[in-house]
């Protein structure tokens, strides 16, 4: 079992920055692909970014160049640095841990990001 706890969300003006953190329990953190997703009310959950156990990253096109995902295996934490935030980035952001071979998939409770002046 892996528990994920997000933090770092909040209110930021357009053009501002936030860094989200996701602390994971469990000793096999480094084996999981970690990701950030977001979901607005009434919409499907969408990919923001993922990072593999080897450090390979993948971003949704609309986030490329603005968002950066990283992980610290020693701290069992994954981060999402968000810059140049737009009002359209306002939504709940969720942390995900998945392991295809083991068939494991875990989600955090989400953290609200609001971009508004």
C-alpha positions, -999 to +999 in steps of 0.1 A: +000+000+000+013+035-009-002+066+006+002+099-012-002+133+004-002+164-017+006+199-005+016+233-018-017+243-035-032+277-029-042+311-045-017+328-068-021+357-093-018+351-130+018+348-140+028+335-106+044+303-095+036+274-071+054+242-062+033+212-054+047+184-034+036+148-030+050+128-002+047+090-006+048+064+021+064+030+013+098+018+007+093+010-030+087+046-041+116+045-064+100+017-084+069+037-093+062+060-121+049+092-105+026+117-120+005+148-116-030+150-130-057+176-127-094+176-129-119+204-132-155+200-121-175+182-148-144+173-168-123+143-172-090+140-153-062+150-175-024+144-175-002+171-164+032+153-162+048+120-153+083+109-143+095+074-145+117+056-119+146+064-142+138+101-144+122+102-179+096+129-180+065+134-201+043+165-202+010+175-216+015+199-245-001+228-227+022+224-197+055+221-216+079+249-208+058+261-179+057+231-155+085+209-143+082+175-126+109+161-105+114+135-078+136+129-048+138+092-042+156+097-009+127+118+004+101+097-015+086+129-028+076+141-062+073+178-071+056+199-097+070+234-102+044+255-119+054+288-135+036+314-156+003+302-142-029+311-160-065+312-148-071+281-169-048+262-146-073+266-118-084+232-106-076+203-083-042+186-089-038+150-080-006+129-074-004+094-089+018+065-084+016+035-107+035+004-115+024-014-147+040-047-140+027-050-105-007-036-115-006-010-088-022+024-090-026+049-062-040+085-060-036+113-035-065+133-022-058+163-043-047+199-037-066+230-050-047+255-072-065+288-079-050+313-103-068+346-099-061+383-094 
